[in-house]
Amino acid sequence: MLTETEFYASDRPAHPELPEDRPRGGGPKEPLVHPGTWAMIAIVAIVVVVIGVGIVLFP
């Protein structure tokens, strides 16, 4: 009869450690940048100006 250690070790490779596919932490962190932030601000500003001009010209 096999011992518990022998039983569980029988089908394992010599080096069962696998490299991490998604390493955690440690690397340089880039600042979070949202693409299109200035474009969104410009679109909102244009909409506000168009609404304001519409209210002024057509009271």
C-alpha positions as a Markdown table, in Angstrom:
| # | Residue | x | y | z |
|---|---|---|---|---|
| 1 | Met | 0.0 | 0.0 | 0.0 |
| 2 | Leu | 1.3 | 3.5 | -0.9 |
| 3 | Thr | 1.6 | 6.2 | 1.7 |
| 4 | Glu | -0.3 | 9.4 | 1.2 |
| 5 | Thr | 2.8 | 11.3 | 0.1 |
| 6 | Glu | 3.8 | 8.6 | -2.5 |
| 7 | Phe | 0.2 | 8.4 | -3.8 |
| 8 | Tyr | -0.1 | 12.1 | -4.5 |
| 9 | Ala | 3.5 | 12.4 | -5.8 |
| 10 | Ser | 3.2 | 9.6 | -8.3 |
| 11 | Asp | 1.6 | 11.6 | -11.2 |
| 12 | Arg | 3.2 | 15.0 | -10.6 |
| 13 | Pro | 6.0 | 16.4 | -12.8 |
| 14 | Ala | 9.5 | 17.0 | -11.3 |
| 15 | His | 8.9 | 20.8 | -11.1 |
| 16 | Pro | 5.1 | 21.4 | -10.6 |
| 17 | Glu | 5.5 | 25.2 | -10.3 |
| 18 | Leu | 4.1 | 27.1 | -13.3 |
| 19 | Pro | 5.0 | 30.7 | -14.2 |
| 20 | Glu | 2.2 | 33.2 | -13.5 |
| 21 | Asp | 0.3 | 34.1 | -16.7 |
| 22 | Arg | -0.8 | 37.4 | -15.1 |
| 23 | Pro | 2.0 | 38.5 | -12.7 |
| 24 | Arg | 0.8 | 40.6 | -9.8 |
| 25 | Gly | 2.3 | 43.9 | -8.9 |
| 26 | Gly | 5.9 | 44.9 | -8.9 |
| 27 | Gly | 6.0 | 46.5 | -12.4 |
| 28 | Pro | 6.1 | 50.2 | -13.2 |
| 29 | Lys | 2.6 | 51.6 | -13.2 |
| 30 | Glu | 1.4 | 53.9 | -15.9 |
| 31 | Pro | -1.0 | 56.7 | -15.0 |
| 32 | Leu | -4.6 | 56.0 | -15.9 |
| 33 | Val | -5.5 | 58.0 | -19.0 |
| 34 | His | -9.0 | 58.1 | -20.4 |
| 35 | Pro | -8.8 | 58.5 | -24.2 |
| 36 | Gly | -11.1 | 61.1 | -25.5 |
| 37 | Thr | -11.5 | 63.2 | -22.4 |
| 38 | Trp | -10.9 | 66.5 | -24.1 |
| 39 | Ala | -13.1 | 65.4 | -27.0 |
| 40 | Met | -16.0 | 64.7 | -24.6 |
| 41 | Ile | -15.5 | 68.1 | -23.0 |
| 42 | Ala | -15.5 | 69.8 | -26.4 |
| 43 | Ile | -18.7 | 68.0 | -27.4 |
| 44 | Val | -20.5 | 69.0 | -24.2 |
| 45 | Ala | -19.3 | 72.6 | -24.6 |
| 46 | Ile | -20.6 | 72.8 | -28.2 |
| 47 | Val | -24.0 | 71.4 | -27.1 |
| 48 | Val | -24.2 | 73.9 | -24.4 |
| 49 | Val | -23.3 | 76.8 | -26.7 |
| 50 | Val | -25.8 | 75.6 | -29.4 |
| 51 | Ile | -28.6 | 75.4 | -26.7 |
| 52 | Gly | -27.6 | 78.9 | -25.4 |
| 53 | Val | -27.6 | 80.4 | -28.9 |
| 54 | Gly | -30.9 | 78.8 | -29.6 |
| 55 | Ile | -32.4 | 80.3 | -26.4 |
| 56 | Val | -31.0 | 83.8 | -27.2 |
| 57 | Leu | -32.0 | 83.9 | -30.8 |
| 58 | Phe | -35.5 | 82.4 | -30.4 |
| 59 | Pro | -37.0 | 83.6 | -27.1 |
